[in-house]
Amino acid sequence: MEKIFVSYSRINADLVTQMIQDLKAVGIDPWHDQTLTGGQRWWDNILAQIRNCDAFIFALSTESLESEACMSELNYASELGKVIFPVLVAEGVNVNLLSHPLNEIQVMDYRPQDKNAAFALVKGINKAPPSTPLPDSLPTPPPVPVSYLTTLKDRINTGGALDPQEQKALVFELEAGLREGRSPNEIRDLLLSLKRRDDLLAKVANMIDVALESIDNPPEGPDTVGLSRPAPAPQPVDKSDNAAYCPKCGAQAASHSTFCSACGASLTATTASADRKSKIRRYSCAPGICMQMVAEVKQWLEEQGFDSQQLPTDDHNATLLQIKKRGAWRDLVGMSTSLNIVFEQSEDVLKVEIGAGKWVDKAIAGTVSMFVLWPLAVTAGFGAWEQVKMPEKIFSFMGHRLTAIQ
């Protein structure tokens, strides 16, 4: 037989890959779907491959029996009159309880994954009757499985707001996709796209950081990614000359990492430019805690060696906290360079935006406009690394304090 189609659950991808390699070793080159995108075109291509195949291998497992896509492929192959080979690839299946069309076909056992199992499979394929022509009236193609109608990428890039539960669900689904065999690079890109959303809550951003770290430095064991593990405790910042930092965002890089867990940039790339956008985080925060957080951030920054001042905005819906580093440099820059932190509470969400700006004369200003942020470019006032690192330090402090308070 020239054209063999393999239907399988991606959870069983490793087992199926071994089976396909055994078939290729004797000159049989099966077709199996390695495309990780969804949608109608993808599904139409699957159905076309089934119509054109000479035989249909169904990789039998509890996962494939529960998969909407696998069962749709199997039923379509049966309606087309294709030769079907149910091949048992995993434990947990009671072959005596299989339904149509599997209950009418002899099941081959590939679980041992040895030469005898491979030989029996090849022998069965070679002895199978030749394929029959397609029926004059083709059966109605099955609809694209609901799980593939909307891709994860579409959901992440939606223009509408994502509530906290939707954000968390996306992270869980991305991690599940990685465990099911999806490309780590693809999952990393999707996680970073989700992290760039303006409405992302800080708690979900922390979940994404854990997932990114698991992809970049997978721990030992079968479950390489999962939010059941607590987020790692914050590590002291290495201030030695040997410390490595991301060339894009300035975050300290984990040893031997290839990608930055904060922004996803390649740590092997060289660039002298800093992130030129203001940084935003959203936190779940009861309205009564907002001003307490402003006071705690202000006190913490003063302990870190910063001068600070607090001003209300024009509409009195937000609070501006300006900070500038104490030291001899302020005489050189006229004390004009500052880092601006805007706290804006909306119901149970606290939005915090950080950018560069000019120090405001508090005695004259009274209130300030919301338009006080410059892009986070490198300035002489804070220094290259100081400016790009401080926002993440502030966000990290707030995350830990809100977790402790609430």
Stockholm file with secondary structure:
# STOCKHOLM 1.0

chainA/1-406         MEKIFVSYSRINADLVTQMIQDLKAVGIDPWHDQTLTGGQRWWDNILAQIRNCDAFIFALSTESLESEACMSELNYASELGKVIFPVLVAEGVNVNLLSHPLNEIQVMDYRPQDKNAAFALVKGINKAPPSTPLPDSLPTPPPVPVSYLTTLKDRINTGGALDPQEQKALVFELEAGLREGRSPNEIRDLLLSLKRRDDLLAKVANMIDVALESIDNPPEGPDTVGLSRPAPAPQPVDKSDNAAYCPKCGAQAASHSTFCSACGASLTATTASADRKSKIRRYSCAPGICMQMVAEVKQWLEEQGFDSQQLPTDDHNATLLQIKKRGAWRDLVGMSTSLNIVFEQSEDVLKVEIGAGKWVDKAIAGTVSMFVLWPLAVTAGFGAWEQVKMPEKIFSFMGHRLTAIQ
#=GR chainA/1-406 SS CCCEEEECCGGGHHHHHHHHHHHHHTTCCCEECCCCCCSHHHHHHHHHHHHHCSEEEEEESHHHHHCHHHHHHHHHHHHTTCEEEEEECSSCCCGGGCCTTGGGSCCEECTTCSHHHHHHHHHHHHHSCCCCCCCSSCCCCCCCCHHHHSCHHHHHTCSSCCCHHHHHHHHHHHHHHHHTTCCHHHHHHHHHHHHTCTTCBHHHHHHHHHHHHHHHSCCSSSCCCCTTSCCCCCCCCCCSTTCCBCTTTCCBCCTTCSBCTTTCCBTTSCCCCCCCSCEEEEEECCGGGHHHHHHHHHHHHHHTTEEEEEEEBTTSSEEEEEEEECSTHHHHHTTCEEEEEEEEEETTEEEEEEEEEECCCHHHHSSBCSCCCBCCCCCTTTCHHHHHHHHHHHHHHHHHHHHHHC
#=GC SS_cons         CCCEEEECCGGGHHHHHHHHHHHHHTTCCCEECCCCCCSHHHHHHHHHHHHHCSEEEEEESHHHHHCHHHHHHHHHHHHTTCEEEEEECSSCCCGGGCCTTGGGSCCEECTTCSHHHHHHHHHHHHHSCCCCCCCSSCCCCCCCCHHHHSCHHHHHTCSSCCCHHHHHHHHHHHHHHHHTTCCHHHHHHHHHHHHTCTTCBHHHHHHHHHHHHHHHSCCSSSCCCCTTSCCCCCCCCCCSTTCCBCTTTCCBCCTTCSBCTTTCCBTTSCCCCCCCSCEEEEEECCGGGHHHHHHHHHHHHHHTTEEEEEEEBTTSSEEEEEEEECSTHHHHHTTCEEEEEEEEEETTEEEEEEEEEECCCHHHHSSBCSCCCBCCCCCTTTCHHHHHHHHHHHHHHHHHHHHHHC
//
